[in-house]
Amino acid sequence: MTHIDKNKFGPWAVVTGASSGIGEEFARQLAANGLNVVLLARRLPLLEEIGRGLAKEFGVEYRAVGVDLSDEDFLETLEEATRDLDVGLVVSNAGATVYGNFLTIERASLHRSLRLNVTAHLNLVHHYGRGLAKRGRGGVILVSSMAGLQGTPYMTDYAAAKAYVLSLGEALHVEFQKLGLNMTVLLPGPTDTPMMANSGTDPSDTPMKFMSAQECVAEGLAALNANRATHIAGRLNRIMIALIPRSVRPKMMGAMVAKGLARIKPQAEPLG
């Protein structure tokens, strides 16, 4: 686990998509560092269960907020729920993938995905960033994906959205540094989470084994501590990206996704 300075990044951290996978693990590792956590996702009963467990194990406070980040007015709910809190860290993690051939996906589903994977990140950083700037300390982690480093067939809008998140964070890293804030974009590769399981992807489909959520999050927090603008989780993932030409990666990634899709019925529900 990576040590996080709760005086700089606390006393409260906001974590989206906290009901499972990488988001839940972020909440756990932050609570283990003594930070109180605001847990955001659609499934409120599950958030309450997770929050109670963190409070009991680590002696922290929690606040669970059941909200769908693809709703256009979600920020009003979140602002009301956290107005009285001193938020020092935002982990904008929630996301979902709409799998399948682009032309066969309903446009409404694509628009919903766009609100969740792009607009929600933008709104969260803009809203909480103003408070962080007034504090003069704290930080933001934006969770992108290795899928955003090139076009990725059969998850086309997701890859494009993650490219937006990457570009947004890289630019804000420079702006936030002048304000005394840390900004890091975390790019996970294949990670052992429910989202990966629902994709149908098998470890045999990839050149390397899946990372654990624990390893991915620990690397992300270490990158935040170092105030690195971007961080690809996993040494082998970083080597692969460095060695394989960008022009080759879309076809390679598409073949991997296609194998997974052959095993499952395409789904588009967010996991947060």
VMD Tcl script that draws the C-alpha trace (Angstrom):
set ca {
  {0.00 0.00 0.00}
  {1.21 3.53 -0.79}
  {1.36 6.10 1.99}
  {-0.70 9.23 1.36}
  {-0.30 12.41 3.42}
  {-3.74 12.98 4.93}
  {-2.82 16.55 5.85}
  {-2.33 17.35 2.17}
  {-4.95 15.10 0.57}
  {-7.43 14.86 3.43}
  {-9.44 15.03 5.50}
  {-11.99 13.89 2.89}
  {-11.54 12.13 -0.44}
  {-14.26 11.75 -3.07}
  {-14.16 8.46 -4.99}
  {-16.50 7.74 -7.90}
  {-17.35 4.24 -9.06}
  {-16.62 3.13 -5.50}
  {-18.95 0.12 -5.42}
  {-16.50 -2.28 -7.08}
  {-13.16 -2.80 -8.78}
  {-10.59 -0.03 -8.92}
  {-12.88 2.54 -7.30}
  {-13.58 0.34 -4.29}
  {-9.88 -0.35 -3.91}
  {-9.06 3.37 -4.04}
  {-11.55 3.92 -1.22}
  {-9.99 1.12 0.80}
  {-6.39 2.29 0.42}
  {-7.31 5.89 1.15}
  {-9.23 4.83 4.26}
  {-6.22 2.77 5.32}
  {-4.24 6.01 5.17}
  {-6.72 7.67 7.53}
  {-8.71 9.66 4.97}
  {-12.47 9.92 5.30}
  {-14.18 8.88 2.08}
  {-17.19 9.98 0.07}
  {-18.32 6.92 -1.88}
  {-20.18 7.55 -5.14}
  {-21.97 5.05 -7.35}
  {-25.48 4.04 -8.33}
  {-25.84 1.17 -5.86}
  {-26.40 2.92 -2.53}
  {-26.94 -0.21 -0.38}
  {-23.63 -1.62 -1.58}
  {-21.87 1.68 -0.89}
  {-23.27 1.73 2.63}
  {-21.99 -1.80 3.20}
  {-18.53 -0.88 1.93}
  {-18.49 2.32 3.96}
  {-19.45 0.58 7.19}
  {-16.67 -1.94 6.62}
  {-14.08 0.80 6.07}
  {-15.26 2.73 9.13}
  {-15.01 -0.36 11.30}
  {-11.63 -1.50 10.00}
  {-9.83 1.85 9.76}
  {-11.75 4.15 12.11}
  {-12.61 6.68 9.40}
  {-15.84 8.44 8.53}
  {-17.69 7.81 5.30}
  {-20.54 9.27 3.33}
  {-22.32 7.19 0.70}
  {-24.02 9.01 -2.18}
  {-26.17 7.04 -4.57}
  {-26.00 8.86 -7.88}
  {-25.86 8.06 -11.58}
  {-23.03 10.10 -13.07}
  {-24.57 9.80 -16.53}
  {-27.48 11.97 -15.36}
  {-27.09 15.55 -16.50}
  {-27.97 17.00 -13.08}
  {-25.87 14.65 -10.92}
  {-23.62 17.48 -9.76}
  {-26.49 19.13 -7.88}
  {-26.97 15.99 -5.80}
  {-23.25 15.66 -5.16}
  {-22.79 19.32 -4.27}
  {-25.58 19.11 -1.70}
  {-24.12 15.92 -0.21}
  {-20.58 17.28 0.21}
  {-21.05 21.02 0.76}
  {-19.97 20.78 4.41}
  {-16.87 18.67 3.78}
  {-13.24 19.74 3.36}
  {-12.37 17.70 0.26}
  {-8.65 17.33 -0.40}
  {-8.65 14.59 -3.04}
  {-10.90 13.63 -5.93}
  {-10.58 10.23 -7.59}
  {-12.66 10.42 -10.75}
  {-12.84 6.76 -11.65}
  {-16.37 5.78 -12.68}
  {-16.81 4.60 -16.25}
  {-18.45 2.04 -18.48}
  {-17.85 0.44 -21.84}
  {-20.41 0.00 -24.60}
  {-19.11 -3.03 -26.45}
  {-19.94 -3.95 -30.01}
  {-19.85 -2.75 -33.60}
  {-20.20 1.02 -33.52}
  {-22.96 1.25 -36.13}
  {-25.17 -1.28 -34.34}
  {-25.13 0.53 -30.97}
  {-28.10 2.75 -30.15}
  {-27.19 6.43 -30.29}
  {-28.89 7.05 -26.94}
  {-26.58 4.49 -25.33}
  {-23.55 6.21 -26.85}
  {-24.71 9.59 -25.54}
  {-25.22 8.16 -22.06}
  {-21.75 6.66 -22.19}
  {-20.34 10.01 -23.28}
  {-21.90 11.77 -20.29}
  {-20.46 9.19 -17.90}
  {-17.01 8.79 -19.46}
  {-16.35 12.41 -20.45}
  {-18.74 15.02 -19.06}
  {-18.77 13.61 -15.53}
  {-14.97 13.82 -15.28}
  {-15.03 17.39 -16.59}
  {-17.75 18.48 -14.15}
  {-16.13 16.83 -11.14}
  {-12.72 18.39 -11.75}
  {-14.19 21.81 -12.46}
  {-16.40 21.76 -9.36}
  {-13.95 20.37 -6.81}
  {-10.92 21.95 -8.46}
  {-12.11 25.39 -7.41}
  {-12.26 24.32 -3.80}
  {-8.84 22.69 -4.01}
  {-7.38 25.87 -5.51}
  {-8.66 27.89 -2.55}
  {-7.06 25.38 -0.17}
  {-3.76 25.53 -2.04}
  {-3.18 21.83 -1.47}
  {-4.70 18.51 -2.46}
  {-5.06 16.65 -5.70}
  {-7.02 14.86 -8.39}
  {-6.64 11.44 -9.95}
  {-8.36 10.95 -13.29}
  {-8.69 7.31 -14.28}
  {-8.21 6.90 -18.02}
  {-7.21 3.62 -19.69}
  {-4.61 2.12 -21.97}
  {-7.52 1.85 -24.41}
  {-7.30 5.64 -24.74}
  {-3.74 5.55 -26.10}
  {-5.03 4.55 -29.54}
  {-8.33 3.83 -31.23}
  {-9.74 0.54 -29.97}
  {-12.24 -1.32 -32.18}
  {-15.48 -2.65 -30.65}
  {-15.17 -0.20 -27.76}
  {-14.70 2.84 -29.94}
  {-16.47 5.52 -27.91}
  {-14.88 4.32 -24.66}
  {-11.37 4.58 -26.11}
  {-12.14 8.04 -27.50}
  {-13.53 9.14 -24.13}
  {-10.45 7.88 -22.29}
  {-8.26 9.80 -24.75}
  {-10.19 12.92 -23.74}
  {-9.62 12.20 -20.05}
  {-5.90 11.72 -20.70}
  {-5.59 14.99 -22.61}
  {-7.64 16.89 -20.02}
  {-5.47 15.65 -17.17}
  {-2.18 16.30 -18.95}
  {-3.15 19.92 -19.51}
  {-4.55 20.43 -16.02}
  {-1.38 18.98 -14.52}
  {0.44 22.11 -15.67}
  {-2.30 24.50 -14.53}
  {-2.79 22.80 -11.16}
  {0.94 22.63 -10.41}
  {0.98 26.44 -10.26}
  {-1.84 26.26 -7.68}
  {0.01 23.84 -5.41}
  {-2.14 20.89 -6.47}
  {-1.22 17.41 -7.68}
  {-2.88 16.02 -10.80}
  {-2.27 12.52 -12.15}
  {-3.92 10.54 -14.93}
  {-3.84 6.81 -14.21}
  {-4.00 4.48 -17.21}
  {-4.83 0.93 -16.13}
  {-4.34 -1.97 -18.50}
  {-6.16 -5.30 -18.14}
  {-7.07 -5.44 -14.44}
  {-8.82 -8.15 -12.46}
  {-12.13 -6.35 -11.85}
  {-15.84 -7.01 -12.49}
  {-15.65 -4.71 -15.50}
  {-12.98 -6.88 -17.07}
  {-14.91 -10.05 -16.22}
  {-18.03 -8.66 -17.89}
  {-16.05 -7.97 -21.07}
  {-15.53 -11.69 -21.60}
  {-11.78 -11.14 -21.88}
  {-9.70 -14.07 -20.69}
  {-6.10 -13.72 -19.46}
  {-5.08 -15.91 -22.39}
  {-6.28 -13.14 -24.74}
  {-3.62 -10.72 -23.51}
  {0.19 -10.76 -23.70}
  {0.45 -10.54 -19.89}
  {-1.56 -11.57 -16.85}
  {-4.17 -9.24 -15.39}
  {-3.02 -6.81 -12.72}
  {-4.75 -6.84 -9.36}
  {-6.79 -3.80 -8.40}
  {-4.57 -3.47 -5.33}
  {-1.40 -3.14 -7.43}
  {-3.06 -0.75 -9.88}
  {-4.30 1.58 -7.15}
  {-1.02 1.51 -5.21}
  {0.81 2.60 -8.36}
  {-1.75 5.33 -8.97}
  {-1.34 6.75 -5.47}
  {2.45 6.61 -5.78}
  {2.20 8.56 -9.04}
  {-0.03 11.12 -7.32}
  {2.53 11.49 -4.51}
  {5.24 12.11 -7.11}
  {2.88 14.43 -9.02}
  {3.46 12.60 -12.29}
  {1.20 13.86 -15.05}
  {0.45 10.34 -16.32}
  {1.12 6.81 -15.23}
  {0.52 3.53 -17.06}
  {-0.09 0.89 -14.41}
  {2.13 -2.18 -14.67}
  {5.73 -2.43 -15.81}
  {4.91 -4.89 -18.59}
  {2.14 -2.61 -19.84}
  {4.59 0.27 -20.01}
  {7.08 -1.85 -21.92}
  {4.40 -3.01 -24.36}
  {3.26 0.54 -25.09}
  {6.86 1.64 -25.60}
  {7.74 -1.21 -27.97}
  {4.58 -1.70 -30.06}
  {4.01 1.05 -32.65}
  {0.82 3.03 -32.21}
  {-0.20 2.17 -35.77}
  {-0.21 -1.53 -34.88}
  {-2.06 -1.33 -31.57}
  {-5.64 -0.70 -32.83}
  {-5.73 -3.98 -34.77}
  {-4.10 -5.85 -31.89}
  {-6.48 -4.39 -29.30}
  {-9.46 -5.00 -31.55}
  {-8.58 -8.67 -31.89}
  {-8.39 -9.01 -28.10}
  {-11.77 -7.31 -27.55}
  {-13.37 -9.38 -30.31}
  {-12.35 -12.61 -28.56}
  {-14.07 -11.46 -25.41}
  {-17.21 -10.37 -27.24}
  {-17.46 -13.79 -28.84}
  {-17.91 -15.22 -25.33}
  {-20.60 -12.87 -24.04}
  {-23.64 -10.85 -24.94}
  {-22.58 -7.20 -25.29}
  {-23.48 -5.07 -22.28}
  {-23.47 -1.35 -21.62}
  {-24.33 -0.91 -17.97}
  {-21.86 0.99 -15.80}
  {-20.42 -0.95 -12.90}
  {-20.12 1.96 -10.49}
}
mol new
graphics top color blue
foreach p $ca { graphics top sphere $p radius 0.5 }
foreach p [lrange $ca 0 end-1] q [lrange $ca 1 end] { graphics top cylinder $p $q radius 0.2 }
display resetview
